[in-house]
Amino acid sequence: MSSGLWITFEGGDGSGKTTQARLLQEWFEGTGRTVVRTREPGGTEVGDLIRDIVLHHRGDIAPRAEALLYAADRAHHVATHVRPALERGEVVIQDRYLDSSVAYQGAGRVLDAGEIRDLSLWAADGALPDVTVLLDLDPAAARARLDAADKPFDRLEAEKADFHTRVRDAFLELAAAEPQRFLVLDATLSIDELSSAIRDRIAPLV
């Protein structure tokens, strides 16, 4: 797409994406690169409004409507935030992208995964990251981590165990289908072990 580098983090809630994204940002900045940290949904003013709807709205949202809201956020986010940063030659480190929609809205909400992926690719004009780090964690272990954090659950975190099992399985299927893009790591490894493995995967691209 450009001279920049785009890395996304995927996985269930509680898998450690935020911690690893922060450590990767610090590593890149230590090499002198400019880093843009962002997330979906969110990352822009429009995205933050959509984030509030999809994660914190009280009451039901029809599954297809939810998928369309995520796609709308993605279209705006990539066009106004991600692409410009990459064109400037910067490093974009992003918490969640279209793989989350395929996993959560496709598998989790039992919609057609292919349709969800196609919708996301259309919204983002075909943009895909250079590397996607999948932090894989058993849903029961993830729930224990979230419980220990003692914070209110958002709409997706509050879903039942079978929902999160479908999500995890979908992430692993996506990674198996695109091994050249995905780095799959056991999220029960130590923070240092995970960060080292991530740097080893990304270093040749820098």
Contact map, one row per residue, 1 for C-alpha under 8 A:
11110000000000000000000000000000000000000000000000000000000000000000000000000000000001100000000000000000000000000000000000000010000000000000000000000000000000000000000000000000000000000000000000000000000000
11111000000000000000000000000000000000000000000000000000000000000000000000000000000001101000000000000000000000000000000000000000000000000000000000000000000000000000000000000000000000000000000000000000000000
11111000000000000000000000000000000000000000000000000000000000000000000000000000000001111100000000000000000000000000000000000000000000000000000000000000000000000000000000000000000000000000000000000000000000
11111100000000000000000000000000000000000000000000000000000000000000000000000000000011111111000000000000000000000000000000000000000000000000000000000000000000000000000000000000000000000000000000000000000000
01111110000000000000000000000000000000000000000000000000000000000000000000000000000001001111000000000000000000000000000000000000110000000000000000000000000000000000000000000000000000000000000000000000000011
00011111000000000000000000000000000000000000000000000000000000000000000000000000000001000011110000000000000000000000000000000000111000000000000000000000000000000000000000000000000000000000000000000000000000
00001111100000000000000000000000000000000000000000000000000000000000000000000000000000000011110000000000000000000000000000000000111110000000000000000000000000000000000000000000000000000000000000000000000000
00000111110000000000000000000000000000000000000000000000000000000000000000000000000000000000111110000000000000000000000000000000101110000000000000000000000000000000000000000000000000000000000000000000000000
00000011111000001000100000000000000000000000000000000000000000000000000000000000000000000000111110000000000000000000000000000000000111100000000000000000000000000000000000000000000000000000000000000000000000
00000001111100001000000000000000000000000000000000000000000000000000000000000000000000000000001110110000000000000000000000000000000111100000000000000000000000000000000000000000000000000000000000000000000000
00000000111110101000000000000000000000000000000000000000000000000000000000000000000000000000000000010000000000000000000000000000000001111000000000000000000000000000000100100000000000000000000000000000000000
00000000011111100000000000000000000000000000000000000000000000000000000000000000000000000000000000000000000000000000000000000000000000111010010000000000000000000001001100000000000000000000000000000000000000
00000000001111110000000000000000000000000000000000000000000000000000000000000000000000000000000000000000000000000000000000000000000000000000010001000000000010000000000000000000000000000000000000000000000000
00000000000111111000000000000000000000000000000000000000000000000000000000000000000000000000000000000000000000000000000000000000000000000000011011000000000000000000000000000000000000000000000000000000000000
00000000001111111000000000000000000000000000000000000000000000000000000000000000000000000000000000000000000000000000000000000000000000111000010000000000000000000000000000000000000000000010000000000000000000
00000000000011111111000000000000000000000000000000000000000000000000000000000000000000000000000000000000000000000000000000000000000000100000000000000000000000000000000000000000000000000010000000000000000000
00000000111001111111100000000000000000000000000000000000000000000000000000000000000000000000001000000000000000000000000000000000000000100000000000000000000000000000000000000000000000000000000000000000000000
00000000000000011111110000000000000000000000000000000000000000000000000000000000000000000000001000000000000000000000000000000000000000000000000000000000000000000000000000000000000000000000000000000000000000
00000000000000011111111000000000000000000000000000000000000000000000000000000000000000000000000000000000000000000000000000000000000000000000000000000000000000000000000000000000000000000000000000000000000000
00000000000000011111111100000000000000000000000000000000000000000000000000000000000000000000000000000000000000000000000000000000000000000000000000000000000000000000000000000000000000000000001001100000000000
00000000100000001111111110000000000010000000000000000000000000000000000000000000000000000000111000000000000000000000000000000000000000000000000000000000000000000000000000000000000000000000000000000000000000
00000000000000000111111111000000000000000000000000000000000000000000000000000000000000000000000000000000000000000000000000000000000000000000000000000000000000000000000000000000000000000000000000000000000000
00000000000000000011111111100000000000000000000000000000000000000000000000000000000000000000000000000000000000000000000000000000000000000000000000000000000000000000000000000000000000000000000000100000000000
00000000000000000001111111110000000000000000000000000000000000000000000000000000000000000000000000000000000000000000000000000000000000000000000000000000000000000000000000000000000000000000000000100110000000
00000000000000000000111111111000001010000000000000000000000000000000000000000000000000000000100000000000000000000000000000000000000000000000000000000000000000000000000000000000000000000000000000000000000000
00000000000000000000011111111100000000000000000000000000000000000000000000000000000000000000000000000000000000000000000000000000000000000000000000000000000000000000000000000000000000000000000000000000000000
00000000000000000000001111111110000000000000000000000000000000000000000000000000000000000000000000000000000000000000000000000000000000000000000000000000000000000000000000000000000000000000000000000000000000
00000000000000000000000111111111111000000000000000000000000000000000000000000000000000000000000000000000000000000000000000000000000000000000000000000000000000000000000000000000000000000000000000000000000000
00000000000000000000000011111111111000000000000000000000000000000000000000000000000000000000000000000000000000000000000000000000000000000000000000000000000000000000000000000000000000000000000000000000000000
00000000000000000000000001111111100000000000000000000000000000000000000000000000000000000000000000000000000000000000000000000000000000000000000000000000000000000000000000000000000000000000000000000000000000
00000000000000000000000000111111100000000000000000000000000000000000000000000000000000000000000000000000000000000000000000000000000000000000000000000000000000000000000000000000000000000000000000000000000000
00000000000000000000000000011111110000000000000000000000000000000000000000000000000000000000000000000000000000000000000000000000000000000000000000000000000000000000000000000000000000000000000000000000000000
00000000000000000000000000011111111000000000000000000000000000000000000000000000000000000110000000000000000000000000000000000000000000000000000000000000000000000000000000000000000000000000000000000000000000
00000000000000000000000000011001111100000000000000000000000000000000000000000000000000000110000000000000000000000000000000000000000000000000000000000000000000000000000000000000000000000000000000000000000000
00000000000000000000000010011000111110000000000000000000000000000000000000000000000000000111100000000000000000000000000000000000000000000000000000000000000000000000000000000000000000000000000000000000000000
00000000000000000000000000000000011111000000000000000000000000000000000000000000000010000111100000000000000000000000000000000000000000000000000000000000000000000000000000000000000000000000000000000000000000
00000000000000000000100010000000001111100000000000000000000000000000000000000000000000000001110000000000000000000000000000000000000000000000000000000000000000000000000000000000000000000000000000000000000000
00000000000000000000000000000000000111110110000000000000000000000000000000000000000000000001111000000000000000000000000000000000000000000000000000000000000000000000000000000000000000000000000000000000000000
00000000000000000000000000000000000011111110000000000000000000000000000000000000000000000000011110000000000000000000000000000000000000000000000000000000000000000000000000000000000000000000000000000000000000
00000000000000000000000000000000000001111110001000100000000000000000000011001000000000000000011110000000000000000000000000000000000000000000000000000000000000000000000000000000000000000000000000000000000000
00000000000000000000000000000000000000111110001101100000000000000000010011000000000000000000000100000000000000000000000000000000000000000000000000000000000000000000000000000000000000000000000000000000000000
00000000000000000000000000000000000001111111111111100000000000000000000010001000000000000000000000000000000000000000000000000000000000000000000000000000000000000000000000000000000000000000000000000000000000
00000000000000000000000000000000000001111111101100000000000000000000000000001000100000000000000000000000000000000000000000000000000000000000000000000000000000000000000000000000000000000000000000000000000000
00000000000000000000000000000000000000000111111100000000000000000000000000001000100000000000000000000000000000000000000000000000000000000000000000000000000000000000000000000000000000000000000000000000000000
00000000000000000000000000000000000000000111111110000000000000000000000000000000000000000000000000000000000000000000000000000000000000000000000000000000000000000000000000000000000000000000000000000000000000
00000000000000000000000000000000000000000101111111000000000000000000000010010000000000000000000000000000000000000000000000000000000000000000000000000000000000000000000000000000000000000000000000000000000000
00000000000000000000000000000000000000011111111111100000000000000000000010011000000000000000000000000000000000000000000000000000000000000000000000000000000000000000000000000000000000000000000000000000000000
00000000000000000000000000000000000000001111111111110000000000000000000000000000000000000000000000000000000000000000000000000000000000000000000000000000000000000000000000000000000000000000000000000000000000
00000000000000000000000000000000000000000100111111111000000000000000000000000000000000000000000000000000000000000000000000000000000000000000000000000000000000000000000000000000000000000000000000000000000000
00000000000000000000000000000000000000001100011111111100000000000000110010000000000000000000000000000000000000000000000000000000000000000000000000000000000000000000000000000000000000000000000000000000000000
00000000000000000000000000000000000000011100001111111111000000000000000000000000000000000000000000000000000000000000000000000000000000000000000000000000000000000000000000000000000000000000000000000000000000
00000000000000000000000000000000000000000000000111111111100000000000000000000000000000000000000000000000000000000000000000000000000000000000000000000000000000000000000000000000000000000000000000000000000000
00000000000000000000000000000000000000000000000011111111100000000000000000000000000000000000000000000000000000000000000000000000000000000000000000000000000000000000000000000000000000000000000000000000000000
00000000000000000000000000000000000000000000000001111111100010000100110000000000000000000000000000000000000000000000000000000000000000000000000000000000001000000000000000000000000000000000000000000000000000
00000000000000000000000000000000000000000000000000111111100000000000000000000000000000000000000000000000000000000000000000000000000000000000000000000000011100000000000000000000000000000000000000000000000000
00000000000000000000000000000000000000000000000000111111110000000000000000000000000000000000000000000000000000000000000000000000000000000000000000000000011000000000000000000000000000000000000000000000000000
00000000000000000000000000000000000000000000000000011111111100000000000000000000000000000000000000000000000000000000000000000000000000000000000000000000001000000000000000000000000000000000000000000000000000
00000000000000000000000000000000000000000000000000000001111100000000000000000000000000000000000000000000000000000000000000000000000000000000000000000000000000000000000000000000000000000000000000000000000000
00000000000000000000000000000000000000000000000000000000111110000000000000000000000000000000000000000000000000000000000000000000000000000000000000000000000000000000000000000000000000000000000000000000000000
00000000000000000000000000000000000000000000000000000000111111000000000000000000000000000000000000000000000000000000000000000000000000000000000000000000000000000000000000000000000000000000000000000000000000
00000000000000000000000000000000000000000000000000000100001111101100000000000000000000000000000000000000000000000000000000000000000000000000000000000000000000000000000000000000000000000000000000000000000000
00000000000000000000000000000000000000000000000000000000000111111100000000000000000000000000000000000000000000000000000000000000000000000000000000000000000000000000000000000000000000000000000000000000000000
00000000000000000000000000000000000000000000000000000000000011111110000000000000000000000000000000000000100010100000000000000000000000000000000000000000000000000000000000000000000000000000000000000000000000
00000000000000000000000000000000000000000000000000000000000001111111000000000000000000000000000000000000000000100000000000000000000000000000000000000000000000000000000000000000000000000000000000000000000000
00000000000000000000000000000000000000000000000000000000000011111111100000000000000000000000000000000000000000000000000000000000000000000000000000000000000000000000000000000000000000000000000000000000000000
00000000000000000000000000000000000000000000000000000100000011111111110000000000000000000000000000000000100000000000000000000000000000000000000000000000000000000000000000000000000000000000000000000000000000
00000000000000000000000000000000000000000000000000000000000000111111111000000000000000000000000000001000100000000001000000000000000000000000000000000000000000000000000000000000000000000000000000000000000000
00000000000000000000000000000000000000000000000000000000000000011111111100000000000000000000000000000000000000000000000000000000000000000000000000000000000000000000000000000000000000000000000000000000000000
00000000000000000000000000000000000000000000000001000100000000001111111110000000000000000000000000000000000000000000000000000000000000000000000000000000000000000000000000000000000000000000000000000000000000
00000000000000000000000000000000000000001000000001000100000000000111111111000000000000000000000000001000000000000000000000000000000000000000000000000000000000000000000000000000000000000000000000000000000000
00000000000000000000000000000000000000000000000000000000000000000011111111100000000000000000000000000000000000000000001100100000000000000000000000000000000000000000000000000000000000000000000000000000000000
00000000000000000000000000000000000000000000000000000000000000000001111111110000000000000000000000000000000000000000000000100000000000000000000000000000000000000000000000000000000000000000000000000000000000
00000000000000000000000000000000000000011100011001000000000000000000111111111000000000000000000000000000000000000000000000000000000000000000000000000000000000000000000000000000000000000000000000000000000000
00000000000000000000000000000000000000011000000000000000000000000000011111111100000000000000000011000000000000000000000100110000000000000000000000000000000000000000000000000000000000000000000000000000000000
00000000000000000000000000000000000000000000000000000000000000000000001111111110000000000000000000000000000000000000000100111000000000000000000000000000000000000000000000000000000000000000000000000000000000
00000000000000000000000000000000000000000000011000000000000000000000000111111111100000000000000000000000000000000000000000000000000000000000000000000000000000000000000000000000000000000000000000000000000000
00000000000000000000000000000000000000010111001000000000000000000000000011111111110000000000000000000000000000000000000000000000000000000000000000000000000000000000000000000000000000000000000000000000000000
00000000000000000000000000000000000000000000000000000000000000000000000001111111111000000000000000000000000000000000000000010010000000000000000000000000000000000000000000000000000000000000000000000000000000
00000000000000000000000000000000000000000000000000000000000000000000000000111111111100000000000000000000000000000000000000010000000000000000000000000000000000000000000000000000000000000000000000000000000000
00000000000000000000000000000000000000000000000000000000000000000000000000011111111100000000000000000000000000000000000000000000000000000000000000000000000000000000000000000000000000000000000000000000000000
00000000000000000000000000000000000000000011000000000000000000000000000000011111111110000000000000000000000000000000000000000000000000000000000000000000000000000000000000000000000000000000000000000000000000
00000000000000000000000000000000000000000000000000000000000000000000000000001111111111000001000000000000000000000000000000000000000000000000000000000000000000000000000000000000000000000000000000000000000000
00000000000000000000000000000000000000000000000000000000000000000000000000000111111111100000000000000000000000000000000000000000000000000000000000000000000000000000000000000000000000000000000000000000000000
00000000000000000000000000000000000000000000000000000000000000000000000000000011111111110000000000000000000000000000000000000000000000000000000000000000000000000000000000000000000000000000000000000000000000
00010000000000000000000000000000000100000000000000000000000000000000000000000000111111111111000000000000000000000000000000000000000000000000000000000000000000000000000000000000000000000000000000000000000000
11111100000000000000000000000000000000000000000000000000000000000000000000000000011111111111000000000000000000000000000000000000000000000000000000000000000000000000000000000000000000000000000000000000000000
11110000000000000000000000000000000000000000000000000000000000000000000000000000001111111100000000000000000000000000000000000000000000000000000000000000000000000000000000000000000000000000000000000000000000
00110000000000000000000000000000000000000000000000000000000000000000000000000000000111111100000000000000000000000000000000000000000000000000000000000000000000000000000000000000000000000000000000000000000000
01111000000000000000000000000000000000000000000000000000000000000000000000000000000011111110000000000000000000000000000000000000000000000000000000000000000000000000000000000000000000000000000000000000000000
00111000000000000000000000000000111100000000000000000000000000000000000000000000000011111111000000000000000000000000000000000000000000000000000000000000000000000000000000000000000000000000000000000000000000
00011110000000000000000000000000111100000000000000000000000000000000000000000000000011001111100000000000000000000000000000000000000000000000000000000000000000000000000000000000000000000000000000000000000000
00011110000000000000000000000000001111000000000000000000000000000000000000000000010011000111110000000000000000000000000000000000000000000000000000000000000000000000000000000000000000000000000000000000000000
00000111100000000000100010000000001111000000000000000000000000000000000000000000000000000011111000000000000000000000000000000000000000000000000000000000000000000000000000000000000000000000000000000000000000
00000111100000000000100000000000000011110000000000000000000000000000000000000000000000000001111110000000000000000000000000000000000000000000000000000000000000000000000000000000000000000000000000000000000000
00000001110000001100100000000000000001110000000000000000000000000000000000000000000000000000111110000000000000000000000000000000000000000000000000000000000000000000000000000000000000000000000000000000000000
00000001110000000000000000000000000000111000000000000000000000000000000000000000000000000000011111110000000000000000000000000000000000000000000000000000000000000000000000000000000000000000000000000000000000
00000001110000000000000000000000000000110000000000000000000000000000000001000000000000000000011111111000000000000000000000000000000000000000000000000000000000000000000000000000000000000000000000000000000000
00000000000000000000000000000000000000000000000000000000000000000000000001000000000000000000000111111100000000000000100110000000000000000000000000000000000000000000000000000000000000000000000000000000000000
00000000010000000000000000000000000000000000000000000000000000000000000000000000000000000000000111111110000000000000100000000000000000000000000000000000000000000000000000100100000000000000000000000000000000
00000000011000000000000000000000000000000000000000000000000000000000000000000000000000000000000111111111100000000000000000000000000000000000000000000000000000000000000000100000000000000000000000000000000000
00000000000000000000000000000000000000000000000000000000000000000010010000000000000000000000000011111111110000000001100100000000000000000000000000000000000000000000000000000000000000000000000000000000000000
00000000000000000000000000000000000000000000000000000000000000000000000000000000000000000000000001111111111000001101100000000000000000000000000000000000000000000000000001000000000000000000000000000000000000
00000000000000000000000000000000000000000000000000000000000000000000000000000000000000000000000000111111111100001000000000000000000000000000000000000000000000000000011101100000000000000000000000000000000000
00000000000000000000000000000000000000000000000000000000000000000000000000000000000000000000000000011111111110000000000000000000000000000000000000000000000000000000001000000000000000000000000000000000000000
00000000000000000000000000000000000000000000000000000000000000100110000000000000000000000000000000011111111111101001000000000000000000000000000000000000000000000000000000000000000000000000000000000000000000
00000000000000000000000000000000000000000000000000000000000000000000000000000000000000000000000000001111111111111001000000000000000000000000000000000000000000000000000000000000000000000000000000000000000000
00000000000000000000000000000000000000000000000000000000000000000000000000000000000000000000000000000111111111111000000000000000000000000000000000000000000000000010011001000000000000000000000000000000000000
00000000000000000000000000000000000000000000000000000000000000000000000000000000000000000000000000000011111111100000000000000000000000000000000000000000000000000011011000000000000000000000000000000000000000
00000000000000000000000000000000000000000000000000000000000000100000000000000000000000000000000000000001111111100000000000000000000000000000000000000000000000000010000000000000000000000000000000000000000000
00000000000000000000000000000000000000000000000000000000000000000000000000000000000000000000000000000000111111110000000000000000000000000000000000000000000000000000000000000000000000000000000000000000000000
00000000000000000000000000000000000000000000000000000000000000110000000000000000000000000000000000000000111111111001000000000000000000000000000000000000000000000000000000000000000000000000000000000000000000
00000000000000000000000000000000000000000000000000000000000000000000000000000000000000000000000000000000011001111111000000000000000000000000000000000000000000000000000000000000000000000000000000000000000000
00000000000000000000000000000000000000000000000000000000000000000000000000000000000000000000000000000110111000111111100000000000000000000000000000000000000000000000000000000000000000000000000000000000000000
00000000000000000000000000000000000000000000000000000000000000000000000000000000000000000000000000000100000000011111110000000000000000000000000000000000000000000000000000000000000000000000000000000000000000
00000000000000000000000000000000000000000000000000000000000000000000000000000000000000000000000000000000000000011111111000000000000000000000000000000000000000000000000000000000000000000000000000000000000000
00000000000000000000000000000000000000000000000000000000000000000010000000000000000000000000000000001100110000111111111100000000000000000000000000000000000000000000000000000000000000000000000000000000000000
00000000000000000000000000000000000000000000000000000000000000000000000000000000000000000000000001101100000000001111111110000000000000000000000000000000000000000000000000000000000000000000000000000000000000
00000000000000000000000000000000000000000000000000000000000000000000000000000000000000000000000000000000000000000111111111000000000000000000000000000000000000000000000000000000000000000000000000000000000000
00000000000000000000000000000000000000000000000000000000000000000000001000000000000000000000000000000000000000000011111111100000000000000000000000000000000000000000000000000000000000000000000000000000000000
00000000000000000000000000000000000000000000000000000000000000000000001001100000000000000000000001001000000000000001111111110000000000000000000000000000000000000000000000000000000000000000000000000000000000
00000000000000000000000000000000000000000000000000000000000000000000000000000000000000000000000001000000000000000000111111111110000000000000000000000000000000000000000000000000000000000000000000000000000000
00000000000000000000000000000000000000000000000000000000000000000000000000000000000000000000000000000000000000000000011111111100000000000000000000000000000000000000000000000000000000000000000000000000000000
00000000000000000000000000000000000000000000000000000000000000000000001101100000000000000000000000000000000000000000001111111100000000000000000000000000000000000000000000000000000000000000000000000000000000
00000000000000000000000000000000000000000000000000000000000000000000000001100110000000000000000000000000000000000000000111111110000000000000000000000000000000000000000000000000000000000000000000000000000000
00000000000000000000000000000000000000000000000000000000000000000000000000100000000000000000000000000000000000000000000011111110000000000000000000000000000000000000000000000000000000000000000000000000000000
00000000000000000000000000000000000000000000000000000000000000000000000000000000000000000000000000000000000000000000000011111111000000000000000000000000000000000000000000000000000000000000000000000000000000
10000000000000000000000000000000000000000000000000000000000000000000000000000100000000000000000000000000000000000000000010011111100000000000000000000000000000000000000000000000000000000000000000000000000000
00000000000000000000000000000000000000000000000000000000000000000000000000000000000000000000000000000000000000000000000000000111110000000000000000000000000000000000000000000000000000000000000000000000000000
00001111000000000000000000000000000000000000000000000000000000000000000000000000000000000000000000000000000000000000000000000011111100000000000000000000000000000000000000000000000010000000000000000000000000
00001110000000000000000000000000000000000000000000000000000000000000000000000000000000000000000000000000000000000000000000000001111100000000000000000000000000000000000000000000000010000000000000000000000000
00000111000000000000000000000000000000000000000000000000000000000000000000000000000000000000000000000000000000000000000000000000111110000000000000000000000000000000000000000000000011100000000000000000010000
00000011110000000000000000000000000000000000000000000000000000000000000000000000000000000000000000000000000000000000000000000000111111000000000000000000000000000000000000000000000011100000000000000000000000
00000011110000000000000000000000000000000000000000000000000000000000000000000000000000000000000000000000000000000000000000000000001111100000000000000000000000000000000000000000000001111000000000000100000000
00000000111000000000000000000000000000000000000000000000000000000000000000000000000000000000000000000000000000000000000000000000000111110000000000000000000000000000000000100010000001111000000000000000000000
00000000111100111000000000000000000000000000000000000000000000000000000000000000000000000000000000000000000000000000000000000000000011111000000000000000000000000000000000000000000000011110000000000000000000
00000000001100100000000000000000000000000000000000000000000000000000000000000000000000000000000000000000000000000000000000000000000001111100000000000000000000000000000100010000000000011110000000000000000000
00000000001100100000000000000000000000000000000000000000000000000000000000000000000000000000000000000000000000000000000000000000000000111110110000000000000000000000000100000000000000000111000000000000000000
00000000000000000000000000000000000000000000000000000000000000000000000000000000000000000000000000000000000000000000000000000000000000011111110000000000000000000000100100000000000000000000000000000000000000
00000000000100000000000000000000000000000000000000000000000000000000000000000000000000000000000000000000000000000000000000000000000000001111111000000000000000001001100100000000000000000000000000000000000000
00000000000000000000000000000000000000000000000000000000000000000000000000000000000000000000000000000000000000000000000000000000000000000111111100000000000000001000000000000000000000000000000000000000000000
00000000000000000000000000000000000000000000000000000000000000000000000000000000000000000000000000000000000000000000000000000000000000001111111110000000000000000000000000000000000000000000000000000000000000
00000000000111100000000000000000000000000000000000000000000000000000000000000000000000000000000000000000000000000000000000000000000000001111111111000000000000000000000000000000000000000000000000000000000000
00000000000001000000000000000000000000000000000000000000000000000000000000000000000000000000000000000000000000000000000000000000000000000011111111100000000000000000000000000000000000000000000000000000000000
00000000000000000000000000000000000000000000000000000000000000000000000000000000000000000000000000000000000000000000000000000000000000000001111111110000000000000000000000000000000000000000000000000000000000
00000000000001000000000000000000000000000000000000000000000000000000000000000000000000000000000000000000000000000000000000000000000000000000111111111000000000000000000000000000000000000000000000000000000000
00000000000011000000000000000000000000000000000000000000000000000000000000000000000000000000000000000000000000000000000000000000000000000000011111111110000000000000000000000000000000000000000000000000000000
00000000000000000000000000000000000000000000000000000000000000000000000000000000000000000000000000000000000000000000000000000000000000000000001111111110000000000000000000000000000000000000000000000000000000
00000000000000000000000000000000000000000000000000000000000000000000000000000000000000000000000000000000000000000000000000000000000000000000000111111100000000000000000000000000000000000000000000000000000000
00000000000000000000000000000000000000000000000000000000000000000000000000000000000000000000000000000000000000000000000000000000000000000000000011111110000000000000000000000000000000000000000000000000000000
00000000000000000000000000000000000000000000000000000000000000000000000000000000000000000000000000000000000000000000000000000000000000000000000001111111000000000000000000000000000000000000000000000000000000
00000000000000000000000000000000000000000000000000000000000000000000000000000000000000000000000000000000000000000000000000000000000000000000000001101111100000000000000000000000000000000000000000000000000000
00000000000000000000000000000000000000000000000000000000000000000000000000000000000000000000000000000000000000000000000000000000000000000000000000000111110000000000000000000000000000000000000000000000000000
00000000000000000000000000000000000000000000000000000000000000000000000000000000000000000000000000000000000000000000000000000000000000000000000000000011111111000000000000000000000000000000000000000000000000
00000000000000000000000000000000000000000000000000000011000000000000000000000000000000000000000000000000000000000000000000000000000000000000000000000001111111000000000000000000000000000000000000000000000000
00000000000000000000000000000000000000000000000000000111100000000000000000000000000000000000000000000000000000000000000000000000000000000000000000000000111111100000000000000000000000000000000000000000000000
00000000000000000000000000000000000000000000000000000010000000000000000000000000000000000000000000000000000000000000000000000000000000000000000000000000111111100000000000000000000000000000000000000000000000
00000000000010000000000000000000000000000000000000000000000000000000000000000000000000000000000000000000000000000000000000000000000000000000000000000000111111100000000000000000000000000000000000000000000000
00000000000000000000000000000000000000000000000000000000000000000000000000000000000000000000000000000000000000000000000000000000000000000000000000000000111111110000000000000000000000000000000000000000000000
00000000000000000000000000000000000000000000000000000000000000000000000000000000000000000000000000000000000000000000000000000000000000000000000000000000001111111011000000000000000000000000000000000000000000
00000000000000000000000000000000000000000000000000000000000000000000000000000000000000000000000000000000000000000000000000000000000000000000000000000000000001111111000000000000000000000000000000000000000000
00000000000000000000000000000000000000000000000000000000000000000000000000000000000000000000000000000000000000000000000000000000000000000011000000000000000000111111100000000000000000000000000000000000000000
00000000000000000000000000000000000000000000000000000000000000000000000000000000000000000000000000000000000000000000000000000000000000000000000000000000000000011111110000000000000000000000000000000000000000
00000000000000000000000000000000000000000000000000000000000000000000000000000000000000000000000000000000001110000000000000000000000000000000000000000000000000111111111000000000000000000000000000000000000000
00000000000100000000000000000000000000000000000000000000000000000000000000000000000000000000000000000000000100000000000000000000000000000010000000000000000000111111111100000000000000000000000000000000000000
00000000000000000000000000000000000000000000000000000000000000000000000000000000000000000000000000000000000000000000000000000000000000000110000000000000000000001111111110000000000000000000000000000000000000
00000000000000000000000000000000000000000000000000000000000000000000000000000000000000000000000000000010001100000000000000000000000000000000000000000000000000000111111111000000000000000000000000000000000000
00000000000100000000000000000000000000000000000000000000000000000000000000000000000000000000000000000011001100000000000000000000000000000000000000000000000000000011111111100000000000000000000000000000000000
00000000001100000000000000000000000000000000000000000000000000000000000000000000000000000000000000000010000000000000000000000000000000011110000000000000000000000001111111110000000000000000000000000000000000
00000000000000000000000000000000000000000000000000000000000000000000000000000000000000000000000000000000000000000000000000000000000000000000000000000000000000000000111111111000000000000000000000000000000000
00000000000000000000000000000000000000000000000000000000000000000000000000000000000000000000000000000110001000000000000000000000000000000000000000000000000000000000011111111100000000000000000000000000000000
00000000001000000000000000000000000000000000000000000000000000000000000000000000000000000000000000110010000000000000000000000000000001000000000000000000000000000000001111111110000000000000000000000000000000
00000000000000000000000000000000000000000000000000000000000000000000000000000000000000000000000000000000000000000000000000000000000000010000000000000000000000000000000111111111000000000000000000000000000000
00000000000000000000000000000000000000000000000000000000000000000000000000000000000000000000000000000000000000000000000000000000000000000000000000000000000000000000000011111111100000000000000000000000000000
00000000000000000000000000000000000000000000000000000000000000000000000000000000000000000000000000100000000000000000000000000000000000000000000000000000000000000000000001111111110000000000000000000000000000
00000000000000000000000000000000000000000000000000000000000000000000000000000000000000000000000000000000000000000000000000000000000001000000000000000000000000000000000000111111111011110000000000000000000000
00000000000000000000000000000000000000000000000000000000000000000000000000000000000000000000000000000000000000000000000000000000000000000000000000000000000000000000000000011111111000000000000000000000000000
00000000000000000000000000000000000000000000000000000000000000000000000000000000000000000000000000000000000000000000000000000000000000000000000000000000000000000000000000001111111000000000000000000000000000
00000000000000000000000000000000000000000000000000000000000000000000000000000000000000000000000000000000000000000000000000000000000000000000000000000000000000000000000000000111111111000000000000000000000000
00000000000000000000000000000000000000000000000000000000000000000000000000000000000000000000000000000000000000000000000000000000000000000000000000000000000000000000000000000011111111100000000000000000000000
00000000000000000000000000000000000000000000000000000000000000000000000000000000000000000000000000000000000000000000000000000000000000000000000000000000000000000000000000000000011111000000000000000000000000
00000000000000000000000000000000000000000000000000000000000000000000000000000000000000000000000000000000000000000000000000000000111100000000000000000000000000000000000000000010011111100000000000000000000000
00000000000000000000000000000000000000000000000000000000000000000000000000000000000000000000000000000000000000000000000000000000001111000000000000000000000000000000000000000010011111110000000000000000000000
00000000000000000000000000000000000000000000000000000000000000000000000000000000000000000000000000000000000000000000000000000000001111000000000000000000000000000000000000000010001011111000000000000100100000
00000000000000000000000000000000000000000000000000000000000000000000000000000000000000000000000000000000000000000000000000000000000011110000000000000000000000000000000000000010000001111100000000000000000000
00000000000000000000000000000000000000000000000000000000000000000000000000000000000000000000000000000000000000000000000000000000000011110000000000000000000000000000000000000000000000111110000001000000000000
00000000000000000000000000000000000000000000000000000000000000000000000000000000000000000000000000000000000000000000000000000000000000111000000000000000000000000000000000000000000000011111100000000000000000
00000000000000110000000000000000000000000000000000000000000000000000000000000000000000000000000000000000000000000000000000000000000000111000000000000000000000000000000000000000000000001111110001000000000000
00000000000000000000000000000000000000000000000000000000000000000000000000000000000000000000000000000000000000000000000000000000000000001000000000000000000000000000000000000000000000000111110000000000000000
00000000000000000000000000000000000000000000000000000000000000000000000000000000000000000000000000000000000000000000000000000000000000000000000000000000000000000000000000000000000000000111111011000000000000
00000000000000000000000000000000000000000000000000000000000000000000000000000000000000000000000000000000000000000000000000000000000000000000000000000000000000000000000000000000000000000011111111000000000000
00000000000000000001000000000000000000000000000000000000000000000000000000000000000000000000000000000000000000000000000000000000000000000000000000000000000000000000000000000000000000000000111111100000000000
00000000000000000000000000000000000000000000000000000000000000000000000000000000000000000000000000000000000000000000000000000000000000000000000000000000000000000000000000000000000000000000011111110000000000
00000000000000000000000000000000000000000000000000000000000000000000000000000000000000000000000000000000000000000000000000000000000000000000000000000000000000000000000000000000000000000000111111111000000000
00000000000000000001000000000000000000000000000000000000000000000000000000000000000000000000000000000000000000000000000000000000000000000000000000000000000000000000000000000000000000001010111111111100000000
00000000000000000001001100000000000000000000000000000000000000000000000000000000000000000000000000000000000000000000000000000000000000000000000000000000000000000000000000000000000000000000001111111110000000
00000000000000000000000000000000000000000000000000000000000000000000000000000000000000000000000000000000000000000000000000000000000000000000000000000000000000000000000000000000000000000000000111111111000000
00000000000000000000000000000000000000000000000000000000000000000000000000000000000000000000000000000000000000000000000000000000000000000000000000000000000000000000000000000000000000000000000011111111100000
00000000000000000000000100000000000000000000000000000000000000000000000000000000000000000000000000000000000000000000000000000000000010000000000000000000000000000000000000000000000000100000000001111111110000
00000000000000000000000100000000000000000000000000000000000000000000000000000000000000000000000000000000000000000000000000000000000000000000000000000000000000000000000000000000000000000000000000111111111000
00000000000000000000000000000000000000000000000000000000000000000000000000000000000000000000000000000000000000000000000000000000000000000000000000000000000000000000000000000000000000000000000000011111111100
00000000000000000000000000000000000000000000000000000000000000000000000000000000000000000000000000000000000000000000000000000000000000000000000000000000000000000000000000000000000000100000000000001111111100
00000000000000000000000000000000000000000000000000000000000000000000000000000000000000000000000000000000000000000000000000000000001000000000000000000000000000000000000000000000000000000000000000000111111111
00000000000000000000000000000000000000000000000000000000000000000000000000000000000000000000000000000000000000000000000000000000000000000000000000000000000000000000000000000000000000000000000000000011111111
00000000000000000000000000000000000000000000000000000000000000000000000000000000000000000000000000000000000000000000000000000000000000000000000000000000000000000000000000000000000000000000000000000001111111
00001000000000000000000000000000000000000000000000000000000000000000000000000000000000000000000000000000000000000000000000000000000000000000000000000000000000000000000000000000000000000000000000000000011111
00001000000000000000000000000000000000000000000000000000000000000000000000000000000000000000000000000000000000000000000000000000000000000000000000000000000000000000000000000000000000000000000000000000011111
